[in-house]
């Protein structure tokens, strides 16, 4: 059976990478980013605004 993808529906973990991380930590008790990486991710989200909402690990690691 084919899957139906609804792009306008918000993801249950949130729209941004930092929201995903926060909800994964809260719900499952684990983390995918270190605390420093999470801070860098939040910085990128603020700097880029609504242009891009999800950043790859390599983009986060480039922030100094």
C-alpha positions in Angstrom: 0.0 0.0 0.0 1.4 3.4 -0.9 2.1 6.0 1.8 0.3 9.3 1.7 2.6 12.2 2.6 0.9 15.4 3.8 3.6 18.1 3.8 1.7 20.9 5.6 1.1 18.7 8.6 3.5 19.6 11.4 5.8 16.9 12.5 5.2 15.5 16.0 8.7 16.4 17.1 8.5 20.0 15.9 9.6 22.1 12.9 13.2 22.8 13.7 16.2 20.7 14.6 16.4 22.2 18.1 12.7 21.4 18.7 13.3 17.8 17.5 16.2 17.5 20.0 14.2 19.0 22.9 11.3 16.7 22.3 13.5 13.6 21.9 15.2 14.4 25.2 11.9 14.9 26.9 10.0 11.9 25.5 12.8 9.3 25.2 15.4 10.5 27.6 18.2 10.3 25.1 20.0 12.9 23.0 21.2 13.2 19.4 23.2 16.4 19.9 25.6 17.4 22.7 24.6 20.5 24.7 27.2 22.7 22.8 25.9 21.5 19.4 22.4 22.3 20.5 23.5 25.8 21.3 25.1 26.1 17.9 22.0 24.8 16.2 19.8 27.4 18.0 22.3 30.1 16.9 22.0 29.0 13.3 18.2 28.9 13.5 18.1 32.5 14.8 20.6 33.7 12.2 18.9 32.1 9.2 15.3 32.8 10.5 12.7 31.1 8.4 15.0 30.5 5.4 15.9 27.1 6.7 14.5 25.1 9.6 16.6 21.9 9.7 20.4 21.8 9.8 22.6 18.8 9.2 25.2 17.8 11.7 28.0 19.0 9.4 26.5 22.5 9.3 26.2 22.6 13.0 29.8 21.5 13.5 31.1 24.4 11.2 29.9 27.0 13.6 32.7 28.5 15.8 
